[in-house]
């Protein structure tokens, strides 16, 4: 098949110009990912046009002579003849610099695809959704399938697709075997790789054969498709793809007595029912026609016509060829003086001898090629096939290229049109004013959008990714506060406190003064607030607020007063004020806690009596209690029992002791130990109190921080809107300060858009 280089180069040049125009204009166009993907898909046409290929697919049932027909088209004994095995993988044959073969093995994607096809077949037989199995891991998948197959076999007595499972197991067990490998082999080794006898045939994607001395056109590729009689479900998909789309022509190989039989014909009928035009690319070859008698030939022709009508195929008679591919190939090899160097085909010369009565010499072979009906028909088939590729197929290919080009050009024109129309009638002054106005509006909108996106993205990240698991008051922070409590209490002068007892002060008086002395050392509210403030500055102000501020001020169109205002707003002062309020809430009941601790200590030191017991005894001995209280000067001389009962626990304990005649249970040294007990109890009580606050602090801190940032987001977005005019002023200053440079870039942009528009609207020759 001859090709005019200009037919292809015209389209190559046109596509190149269009892609160059697109690439230049793309930075100025607002293009979505879908359009960019659309353009990227079109780029493969440059390669297709630079090295056009015309695949011819051969399909047919086992023993139809498909390999022999391909060898006859090639004019040499290349492909192995089928015996018990089928062609197990797609085999592509094309011209090359030397004779060689290349084996391509399945990659990861192809293996996943094949696994899915096996699972689909098995799930149909098991009557279960394929998704049930596809979501499983490989090992789990095999186990689940094996179990379900056994259940199916037990229920129905048999399982018809066991071989599908067996091959799936081979695939999974050897999943990484030769994955994506490419192996070059000698042509003589090919038979060991392309049939089912090859142990790793399941992992082979395709074979490519390159032949130096064959009489086929440079850009024609013969494709020997795998037989559909084997289990591998990928074969059916590959065959269907070639027939429907990939092949520029396809040959249906049949043998006499088995016309239009086999799964290949059923597949063809299925495709034809959906796409009637597919058969316009078909060539029908009835092989081994020479073995029929005249009567059998009439019967087979009638049978062929009947089956054509049955399937509803519309077939042109000049596309049906009754041939003997074997005799044609033998005659050609004899004529070319190549039979002696040929392979196993020499074993079949008796078939030729039977057809012509002898083994002809070279000249006789030349004559028989022109005279023997089945050989002459093969010559016509071969010539017709190549003429079709050189004429109709090539024209269709170029028409397809033209359609793809026009589609791309129209879509690009559509994207360019708004800018082109705005530039079409502009002059220098008008362009300058329009540019400034348009650029000012665009940059202002872009700046506000950028500011808005920055704030929203940062605060969304804080709200959704950081705060849910944020631990504000950590265990180490709690331990730090506990250490301060220990230091404050342990730092009290216990010796001085104990000396006060020796000077005559009673124990209750000394103990009741301990909270005040502890607070002098600890100042827990201040300590608590300082520690929380440090945590807030470390975790929130220094990280998130500073990050937000840094991101905002990256926008170069912000006036300095806006930047200063933002620095002031985002310095953490507001959230620190909130924190102080939060500290007050957390420590609201601190006084009550101290009082409770004191009462518990005093009760314990009084012998373990509870406050209720003390009050009960006082009430029962009201008169005695009143006299004791007056004598101890705890109440006034005119007060009543009511005033006695209103005394605090420490004073009631004194009254209680006098009434009950409580003896001192410990010596003065014991009182000294009571001071230690009281201080240790305060220490453990305060540590327990602050520890209980930890969970509450984290809960309310997260909520408070979340509310703060949500309010901050609203405030900042509103602030940016208010400052739009100030931002516009800065942008205007930037534009006018470098107007020549800005206009130069704009002029360049306009030129690119106009040039690209011109390319997109050019007529294709």
Order of alpha helices (4+ residues) and beta strands (2+ residues): alpha-alpha-alpha-beta-alpha-beta-beta-alpha-alpha-alpha-alpha-beta-beta-beta-alpha-beta-alpha-beta-alpha-beta-alpha-alpha-alpha-alpha-alpha-alpha-alpha-alpha-alpha-alpha-alpha-alpha-alpha-alpha-alpha-alpha-alpha-alpha-alpha-alpha-alpha-alpha
